[in-house]
């Protein structure tokens, strides 16, 4: 491997000596200058990242070592693998390292903390032909897109790293797969939303507040919940990847029946429908599994499916199905074939082929279907909506077996999901990138116009989630439309049709849906009229239009100066209405929430208007109501006598005052009348050194040194001092 940042060639070997070698070619020399690193039992693989300036090695002794190119000792050791490490990859953008061992176990490490962040198993196939081989797979990491590309035998896999999201609210611990709206009935006291995740957990939420009401954990064991349907008044059905369908009671969350759809083992159930006391399940074969009323009313807890009376009409696996009473049942397969059935006789009535359309011959897979109830009895109207690959949406007339309209709802996506409101006026589509779009389908392919390729009117679009949206649901609450979106980022959110987020189910602060202003769905005609008027107003108010639109003549502009003063002090130029900047600012201000303004003074009579320098101006504030007419009756007050004759009361100085100077005090003289010494101040027993109870005083050297030392040396026993009494003096 050549590292251009270091201008080095790096190689490894499974030997204890010179396990990792760095070679650099010097000028005017034939041999390379090498630096060797020794690792016990050798190195299987390595990787270098220029941003981190680190070399990572996957060693035979189950270790991952981190090296500085300029230091011969490892700067870090990562332990945790149970077999030899065969692949290491450094991710410089996140500061992480990905390692793979011979037992097909992935580990994600934090390089700075030298800690394992994640352990992944079961991704690559295991067997005698691929297990414990020297180089089982090949890895390539695409750092700009955060993708890990793996190849093993005849399989190529791509793993996407999820973007890091901080402080996000989670409705479920694992990605949400489906959600359904539960209306209020006599048996159900609340308007609820049911959601299910890959962790086999079903949660019931209150749509008015976002509060969690009930939760069913391990509903299907460890299997993923793939389908859900509500059978009012009190039943809820859930289908799982283990091939079972369970019937739940919404109020008590008790399981009444278990329908074993997969007779030969686990199957993927993609759609579950309730048809006249029958349950239909599709998704894993070309046949339709049906559970009849007699079976559901029996005392058996586990029920096996009955045979479908009709023939097998699909050549590929059935992907989805839809039913509307009294007699509309449609199933669609992965090859684009749509079969219409009679639910009573279970026989085929019509076949719609998506491959017959002019733009969908190669992209024909039907993934979801919807029926428009309000158009069933309208002749020539499209009452069936289907969605397919790459974001295509089609409107079908089932009576004439014709596609009346098709358009691309989302571009550059693999698949989409959709929902429609009960009034069939609003179509909601969502894609794998997390974007939601709302369409006004009123009047689109309703039988009043011929087949067209035009799109319905796009109402709003916004990014709702950071990851794939698995399902959307349109709910009507007090004649107001709200949208519920479920995503693989483990969040369930509530939106308005204009893209305003009401809240996330599971957040701490609950909302009150009754107090939130939710705009009504407008008609297409009203939106078009608003757009025309806005365009017309912008065209009329534009100051950069052509010259023929200007309403003045050159003679009116060039006015001769006749010496008269044409200044009008009352003239005011309206900037907000006559400039583009003022209009744009006023438009932005009109969208903001109105703030509470301070109260103004009432209109009171103006005072002193004739004394103002400029006519037309008004005095502001409370001073405009002051009146001085009451002061006219007050006469001129007389001046007091001390102001008229100040010489009588005041003088210029103190010359006329006879002030006597104070007498001088005699000087103080200090005379010492008594003498004080130590003997007179302190008691005698304190001043006498030979008094009993006092320690012997040390005499100065030279005077009585010998006698003092002799006496002190002979007297070794310490003298006990008597207790002293306090003497007041």
N, C-alpha and C positions, 0 to 999 in steps of 0.2 A: 504494500500500500504506500502510495506517495502522498506526503503531507505538504502541500505547497506553502502553508503558513510557516512551517518550520524549515522547509526545503530539506526534508529528510525522507528516507525510505525505511518503512517499518515492516518487520517480518517476525514470525513466531515459530516455535517448534515445541514438540512434546518431549523435551529433554530438560533435566534439572539445571544444566549449565547452558548459558546463553539462550534462555527460554524466550526472551524478547530482545531483539537487536534493532538499534537505530543506526542507520548508515548515512553519512554525509560525504559528498564528494568535494574535495578541496581543489583549488586551482593549481595547475602545473604539477599535479600528482596523479599517478596511475591508480593507486589503491585508495579505497574509501576509508574514512575515519569512522570507526564504529564504537558504539556504547552498548554493552550487554547488561541485561537484567536477569537475575537468576530466580526461578520459581520452582519449588518442589514439585516433581512429577511433570512439569512442563505446562505449556499454554495451548489451549485449543483454538482460541479466537481472540480478536482484539478489535477495538474501534477508537478513533481519535476524533475529538470535536475541537475546532479552532476557537469557538467562542468561550468554551470552558477551559481550554488548554489542558485537557486531561486525557490520558490514555487508559481505557478500561480493558481488562483482560479477563476472559473466561477460562479458568484453570481446570486441570484434571482433578485436583484435590477438592472439588466441590465449592471452591471459593471464587468470588469476583473481586479483583483487586483494582485499585485506582492508583495511577502513577502520574507523577510530575515528570515531564520529559528531561528536566535538568537534575532530578534527584533519583538516586539508585534504589532507595527504599520506598515501599508503597506508602501512599498518604492515606489510604483507607482500605478496609477489608469488609466485604459484604458476605455474610454467611446465612444460609437458609435452604439451599438446594440439597436434595438427597442424592443426586447423581451428578456426573460431570457436566459442566456448563459448556454448551456447544455454540451459543450465539449471544453476543452482547451488542446493544445499539444505544448510543447516547442521543438524548433529545435536548439540545441546547436551549430551545425556546422555553422549556418548562423546568430545566435543571433536573431531568430525570434520566434514568437508565432502565432499559428493558433487557432482561436476560431470559434465556431458554435453556433448559437442561435436557438430558437424554431421555428422561421419563415424560417428556412433552408437557412440562410445567413452566408457565410463564410467571415472572415476577417483575413488578414495577418498583423501582427504588428511587428515593430522594437522595440525590448526590450530596447535597450540603449536610443534611442530617444523618446520612448513611443509615436510613431506615427503610423497611419494606412497606410500600403503600398498598399493594394489591397482589393477590395470588390468583392465577387463572389456570384451570385444568379442564380437560375434556374438549378442548377446541380442536386439536389435531387428532386424527385417527390413530388408534393403537393396534398393534398386532405383531406377530413374529417377523414380518418382513420389514416393518418400519421401526420397531422398538429396539433400542440399543444399537442402532447402526451408527457408523462414524459421523456422517453428515445426514441427519434424517430429513431436514427441510432447508429451504433457503428463505432468508428474510430480507426485506427492503423497507426502510422507513421513509415516508414522504413527509418531511418536516413542515413545509408550507401548509399542507392540508391536514396534518396530524393523522396520517393513515399508515397502518402497518400492513404490508403486502406479504403473504406467506404462500409458499408452494410446497406441496407434499405429494409425491407420486403423480397422480393425474388430477390433483385438486389444487385450485387457486383460490385463496381466501383473502378478504380485505377486512380489516378491523379499523373502525373509526374511533378515535379518542374523543370523548364528550368534552365540550367546553366547560371550563371551570366557572361555576356560578356561586357567588357568595350571598348569604342572607336571603336565600329563596325559600318560599313557603311550600311545603310538601303536603299534598292531600293523601298520598299513599306512599308506602316505603319503596314500592317497585313501580315500573311503568304501568300506566293505566291503559287498558285494552278496549273497554267499552263503557258507555253510559246511557241511561234511559231516564225519561221524565215520567213521574208518577203523579197523576192528577188527584184532586181531592174527591173522595166519595163518602158515603155514609159510614163505611167501615174504616176509612183512612182519614184521620182528622187533619193532616197537614199536606201541603204541596211539597213533594219530595223529589230528590234526584238520587238515583242509584248508580253507583260506579263500581267497577271491578278491575283488578290489576293482575299482573303476572304472578304475584305471590299467592293467588287463590284466596283473596280477601274481597268481600262485598261490603260496601259501606253505604248507608242511607243518610242523606243530608236534607236539612230544611232549606228550601230555596229562598224563603223570606228572610232568613237571618244568616245562612251559611253554617249553621251549627250541626255538628255530627249527632245524629239521633241513635242509630244502631249500627252494629258491625258484626259480620259473620267471618270469622277467621277459619282458615283451612277448609273452605267450602268444598273443594275437590281435592283435598290432600295437598300434594306438592305440585299438582298440574296447573297449567295456565288456563284461565277463563278466557274463552275466545268469542262467546256469543251470549246475548242476554235479550229477553223479551218480557214485557209486562202483560199479564192477563188479568185485567180488572174483573171483579173489584178487589181481590185480596191476594192474587197469586203472582209469583215471579219465577221465571224459568232461566236457568243458566246452563250453558254448554261449555265443556272443557275439552282439552286436548287428549284426555284419557278416554274419550269416547262415551262419556256419561252425560246425561241431562238430568238435573235435579229440579224439583218443583218445591218452591219455598212459600211460606206464609209471610206476607209483608209485616204484619203486626207482631207476630210471635217469633219470626225468624226460624221457624221449625221446618224441617225437611219432610214432606209428605210422601214423595215417590222418587225413585231413581230409575230413569229410563236408560237402558243399555243400548245405545245406538250402534256401537262398534261390537259386532258379534265375535269377530276374529281377533280383537285386540284394540289397542289405542288408535283412534282416528281423530283428525282435525275437524271439528264441527264449526263451520263458518256461519251458518244461519239457522235460527230456530223460529218457527211460526206457529201460531195458534189459530186453527181453522175449524169453526163449528164443533167445538169439543174434541178436536183432534190436534195432535202435535206433529209437525213436520220438521225434519232435520236434513240438511244437505251440507256438502262441503268436501267429501273425501272420495266420492265415486260418481258414476253416471246415473245412479239410481236415487230415488227419493225414499227415505225412511219415514214411516208413518206409524203413529201410536193412536189407536182408535178409542172411542168412548167406552166401550165395554172393558177394555184393558185398564183404562184409567180409573174406572169405578170399581174395579175389583179390589180385593183385600191384599193382593200381592204388593210387597214393598218394591221389589225389583221387577221391571217389565221389559220384555224384549219387543222389538219392532215387528209390525205386520207387513205383508207384501202390498205394494202399490198396485192398484187394479190396472192401470194403464201400462202401455209398453215402454220400453226404454227408448227414448227419443234423442238423448244426448250422446255424442261420440266422445266427449271429453268430460272431465270432472266438473260438476256443478259448483259454481262459485258463489251464487247468491240467489235469493228468492224474495218475492214480495206478494202480499195478499191484501185485497180489499173486498169487503162484503158488498153485494151478496154473491158475486160469482166471478171474481177476477183473481187468477193465480198465475204467476209468471216465474219461470226459472231461467237462469242464464249460465252458460258454460264458458270455459276459458278460450274456446275457439270463436266466440262472438255470436253463438246461436242462442236465440231467445225463444222459448216455447211457452205458449199460452195454453192453460189447462182449464177444464171445467171442474171445479172442486167437488161437485156432487158425483159426477160419473167418473172422475179421475181420468178423463181422456183428453187428448190433444185437440185444441180448437184452431190454433194458428201458429205460424213460425215466422219469426223476424230474424233476419240475418244481418249482423252488423258489417259483414264483409262486403255487402252489396253497395255500401255508400262509397262515394267517389274519393274520399280522403282517408278512409279508415280500413282499407283492404289489408294492410299489414299490421295495424294497431287495433285489433278487434276484440281484445279481452274485455269482458264486461265484469266489473268488480262490485257495482252497487246499482240498485234500482229503486225508484220511487214512483208512486201513483198519485196523480192529482185528482182528488175526490170531486172537486167542483166542475171538472171537465168531462166526467164519465158520460153524462147524458147529452153533451153538446156534440152534434155531428161534425165530423171533419176536424175536431180539435185534438191536439196531442195531449194524451192523459198519462203517458209513461215517460219517465226520465231515466236515462242510464248514464253511468260514468265509466270511462275506460282508461286505458293507458295514456301517459303523457298529458293528462289534464283535459281530455276531451269529454264533452257533455252533449248528449243527443236527446231530442224530443221526438217521440214516436206516436203515430196514430195506429192503435192496435186493430181497429176495425178494417182499415184499408191496408194494413201491414206496410206502412210507409214511414220513412224518416222525414219529418217536416223541417227540422232545423238542427244544426250542430255547430259548435264553436269550441274554442280552446279557452277554458276558464282559467287555467294556470299554465304557465310556460316553464320549461326546463325542470319538470318534476316527473317522478315515476308514476305516482298514483294520487288520487284525491278521494276524499269522502264528502258527502253532501247531506243536506236536510232541507225540508220545506215547511213553511208554517201551515197551520190548519186552513187558513183562508186561501192558500195557494197564490199568494201575492209576492212572497219573498223566498228566494232560493239562496241558501248558504252553502258555500264550498270552502274546503280547507285542504291544504296540501302537506307534503312531507317536510317542507321547510318551516312550518309554523305560521303560515299566512292564511288569513280568513278573508273571504270576499263575499259581499252580499249583492244579489242581483234582483232587479224588479222584473218579474216575468209576467206581469199583467199585460195581456194583449199579445204576448209572444207565442206564435204558433197556436192560436186559440180558434182557428177555423175561419177567421175573417180575412186572412191574407194567404198568399201563395207561399210555397216553400222558398225559404231565403237562407242565406249564409250569414246574415247579420247577427250580431250578439244582442242579447237583452241589455237593458240599461244597467250599467254598473253603479250601484248605490254608494258603497264604501268598501275600502280594503285597508287592512292593518296587519301588523305582525303580532300575533297573540302569544306564541310560545317560541322558545329557543330550539325546540326539537320537533319531531314529527307529531302531527295532530292525528290521533287514531279515530276519533269520532266527534261529531257535533250534533247537538239536539236543539231544536227550536221550541220554546215554551211560550204559552200564552198565560199571562197572569193579570187578571182584571183588565182584559182587552189591551194589554201592553205586551210587546214582543221582547223577549230576552233570549240570549243564546248561551248554551252551555258547551264548553269545549274541553275535551280530554286529550292529554298529550303523553308522550313517552317520557317527558321530564318529570313525571310523578305529580303533576299539578292539575287541578280541576278548577276552571275559572268561569265566571258569569259575566256576560257582556251585554251591552245594548247593540242595536242594529247599526249604530253609527260608529262603533269601535271604542266606546267608553267602558273601561273595566270597572265593574261594580265591586268585585272582590274575588278572592281565592278561597275556595272551600277548605276549611281547616285553619284559617288565620285566627289570631287572638281576638281582634276586634270584630264583632258581629255587625252586620249592616241591617237596615230596615228598608225592605224593598218598597213599602208603601210610601215612604217619605222621599224617595228618589225620583227625580223628574226624568222620565223616559220618553223620548220623542216618538210620535206616531209615525207609522210607515206612510210616506206620501205617495200620491199617485204619479204616474209617469207624466201626465199632462201638466200637473202643477210644477214638477221639476223642470220640464222643458220651458214653461212660461217664465220661471225664475231665471233660467239661464239666458233666455232671449232678452229679458228686460235688463239684466246685468250687462250683457254685451252691448245693448243699445245705449245704456247710460255711459258706459266707458267710451263708446264711439262719439257721443255728443259732447262729452266733457274733455275730450282729448285736445291738448293745445299744440300738437304736432301734426294736425291733419293737413290736407291739401289746401292750396290757396283759394280754390273756388268755394270752400266751405266757410271762409272767414267773412263775417258780416260787417265789413267796413270798406270804405273807399280810400284811396291814397289822398284825395283832397281833404278828407275829414281829419286825417292824421297830421298833415302838414298845416299847421295853423300859424298865421302871421302874428308876430308879437306887436300888439297895438299899444303897449305900455300900460294896459289896465291889469290890475291884480286879479287873477282868476283863482286864487287860493281859497279853497273851501275848508274851513276848520272842522266841519261836521262830517267830512268824507272819511269813510273807513273801508279799507281794502280787505275783503274776506278771503283770507289765505286758505282756509280749510276747504272751501268749496271751489276754488279757482286754480289749485295747483295739484299736480299728481302726488306730490309728497303728502299734502294735507289729506287727500282722499284715501291714500293707502293707510295712513296713520289712523284716520277715523274709522276705517273698515276693521283694522285690527282691534281698536278700542271697543268697537261695538260687540265683538265676540267675547270680551272679557266679562267676568262677573261684576255687576254693578256694586260699587262700594257705597257705604253709608256716608252721605254728605252732611256737613254741619248745617244747622238750621239758620235761616236768614231772618233779618229784621223785617217786620211788616212795613208796607208802604205807608209812610207817615208824611205829613205836609212838609214841603221843602221851605227852608228859611234862607234868606239872603241870596236868592238866585240872581237878583239884579246886580250884585256886587262881584260876581265871578268874572274873571278875566276872559274866559272862553265860554261862549254860549253853548248850551247843551250839556255841559258837564254837571254831574250830581255829586253832592257831598255824601260820603258814606259814613257809616257808623252811627252811634247813638247821639252824636253832637248835633244832628240835624233837627232835633225836637226841642232844643233849649229855647226859651223865650225870655226877653228882658223887658217886657211891657210893664211888669209889676214894679220895676224900679223907678218908673217915671214919677210916681206920686211922692217919692221920698225927697225931701228938700236937702239943701246943702247944710251940713252940720256946722255948728260954730266951733271955732278953734278954742281949745282950752287956754286958761290964763298962763300956764307955765310955758306954752308955746308962744304966746304973744309977748310976755315979759320974762324972758329967760334970765335976766340979770338979777331978778328978785330971788330966784331959786337956785341959780348956779353961779359959781365964781370961776375966774380963770386960773387961780392957783391957791397956795396956802400962805400967802404973805400976810393976809389979814387975820390969820388965826394965831393966838398966843399959845403955842405948844411948848411946854417946858421939857427940857432935856432930862433924861433919867439920871439919877444920882449914881456916882461911881461907887462900885463896891470895893471894899478893902482887899488888898492882895493877900493871898493865902500863903502862909509860911508853915513849913513842915518842921516841927521840933520833935526830937527824940527824947521822950521823957523817961523811958525805962529801957534797960538793957535786957536782952534775952539771950540765954545760952542753952546748951544741950542739957545741962544738969537741972535747970529750972523747968524745962519743957517735959522731960521724960522722967519716969519714976527711978528710984535709986536701984531697985533690983534688976532693972534692965540695963543700966549704965555700968554696974559693977561687974567686971569680968570674972571675979572670984565668987560670985554669988552661986548658991547651990541650984542645980538644974540646968546650968549653961555648959556648953562644950568648951574645952580649953581652946584658947585662941592661939594661932600660930604667930610666933614672934619673928621678927626680922632676923635674917641670917647675920651672924657676926656678933651679936650681943649675948645671947644665951643659948647658943646652938647645941652645945654638948649636953648641958643639963636637961634641956627640953627633950632631946632625942632619947636620953637615958630613961627619963620618966615615962615617955610615951611607949618605949619598947617594953619596959617592965610591966606596964599596966595594960594587959591584953584583953581583960574582960570588959565587954561593952557596958556602959553606964545606962541604966534605965531612966529616961527622963520623966519627971513628974508631969501630971496633967496641968496645963496652964489654965488659969482662970482669966476671964475677960475683965479688964479693969477700965472703968470709964474715967477719962481725964480730959 
